[in-house]
Amino acid sequence: MNWETGEGLIGCDDPEEVDAAFDRGEPHVGAALIGLALNCPDVDVVAPRAIRAISSGRHELRGQGLTALSHMVRLTNQTDRASVALLRPLLRDPEMREVAENYAADLWTYVPHRDLPAWLHRWSYMYLLRHKIAIWWWSITRRG
């Protein structure tokens, strides 16, 4: 793994290496975090590190933390309460909305609905409705 260029970090499978990269302030720690999510499908290992990334002040790293959570959910069909709770305000953040919506959609798709909070059920139904309306509107305006 090359921390200067980021080459090979997607193969990271060592949580201690990711922690050390956070501590050193490595610019490519997000790539290593995504690699950890892909190579270590353990919610207890990935989620706290992703939350650390999301809580950082760096926009790109925050998005990579959400991407890592999405991969974790797809591979494990599980999530943790802390990352779901952190998602709610990110869905209202214009800078993070798109990647937060992707994570929310992955939660809805891969995690049993009984394990998700009621607010996410409401959000998912409204998200689906907005997209159906947008598709309908696009189809009628295109005919015009």
C-alpha positions in Angstrom: 0.0 0.0 0.0 1.3 3.4 -1.0 0.0 6.2 1.3 1.6 8.9 -0.8 -0.3 8.0 -4.0 -3.2 6.0 -2.5 -2.3 3.0 -4.7 -3.3 -0.3 -3.3 -5.3 1.1 -0.3 -8.5 -0.4 -1.6 -7.0 -3.7 -0.5 -6.6 -2.7 3.1 -8.0 -5.2 5.5 -6.3 -4.1 8.8 -8.3 -1.8 11.1 -5.2 -0.8 13.0 -3.7 0.4 9.8 -6.8 2.6 9.2 -6.6 3.9 12.7 -3.0 4.8 12.4 -3.7 6.6 9.1 -6.4 8.6 10.8 -4.0 9.5 13.5 -1.3 10.6 11.0 -3.9 12.6 9.0 -3.2 10.7 5.8 -4.9 12.3 2.8 -5.9 8.8 1.4 -7.4 7.3 4.6 -10.8 7.3 3.0 -9.7 4.9 0.3 -8.2 2.6 3.0 -11.5 2.8 4.9 -13.5 1.8 1.8 -11.0 -1.1 1.3 -11.5 -2.1 4.9 -15.3 -2.2 4.4 -14.8 -4.4 1.3 -12.3 -6.7 2.9 -13.4 -7.0 6.5 -17.2 -7.4 6.5 -17.6 -6.8 10.2 -20.0 -4.1 11.3 -18.2 -3.7 14.7 -14.9 -3.0 12.8 -16.0 -0.8 9.9 -18.8 1.3 11.4 -16.8 3.2 14.1 -14.1 4.1 11.6 -16.7 5.2 9.1 -18.3 7.4 11.8 -14.9 8.9 12.5 -14.6 9.7 8.8 -18.1 11.2 8.6 -17.4 13.3 11.7 -14.3 14.8 10.2 -14.2 18.3 8.7 -13.1 17.0 5.3 -16.0 16.8 2.8 -14.4 14.1 0.7 -13.6 12.0 3.7 -17.1 12.3 5.0 -18.4 11.0 1.7 -16.0 8.1 1.7 -17.2 7.2 5.2 -20.7 7.0 3.9 -19.5 5.0 0.9 -17.8 2.6 3.3 -21.0 2.2 5.3 -22.9 1.4 2.1 -20.4 -1.3 1.2 -20.6 -2.7 4.7 -24.4 -2.8 4.5 -24.3 -4.5 1.1 -21.9 -7.2 2.3 -23.3 -7.9 5.8 -27.0 -7.0 5.5 -26.4 -5.3 8.9 -25.9 -1.8 10.3 -25.4 -0.2 13.7 -27.5 2.3 15.5 -24.9 5.0 15.6 -24.3 5.2 11.9 -28.1 5.2 11.2 -28.6 8.0 13.7 -25.8 10.0 12.1 -27.5 9.6 8.7 -30.6 11.6 9.5 -28.9 15.1 9.6 -26.8 14.2 6.6 -29.9 13.7 4.5 -30.6 17.4 5.1 -27.1 18.6 4.4 -26.9 19.9 0.8 -23.3 19.0 0.5 -23.8 15.4 1.7 -27.3 14.7 0.5 -26.5 12.6 -2.6 -24.1 10.2 -0.9 -26.3 10.1 2.2 -29.3 9.2 0.0 -27.2 6.4 -1.5 -26.5 5.0 2.0 -30.1 5.3 3.0 -31.2 3.5 -0.1 -28.7 0.7 0.6 -30.1 0.4 4.2 -33.6 0.2 2.8 -32.6 -2.4 0.2 -30.3 -4.7 2.3 -31.2 -4.4 6.0 -34.4 -6.1 7.2 -36.9 -3.3 7.6 -37.8 -4.4 11.1 -34.2 -3.3 12.1 -34.6 0.2 10.8 -36.1 3.2 12.6 -39.5 4.6 11.8 -38.1 7.8 10.4 -36.2 5.9 7.8 -39.4 4.1 6.7 -41.0 7.5 6.2 -38.0 8.8 4.4 -37.9 5.8 2.1 -41.5 6.1 1.1 -41.2 9.8 0.4 -37.9 9.3 -1.6 -39.7 6.7 -3.7 -42.7 8.9 -4.2 -40.5 11.9 -5.3 -38.7 9.8 -7.8 -41.9 8.3 -9.3 -43.3 11.9 -9.6 -40.0 13.1 -11.3 -40.2 10.2 -13.8 -43.8 10.9 -14.5 -43.1 14.6 -15.0 -40.2 13.9 -17.3 -42.3 11.6 -19.4 -45.2 14.1 -19.9 -42.9 17.0 -20.6 -41.0 15.1 -23.1 -44.1 14.4 -25.2 -44.8 18.1 -25.5 
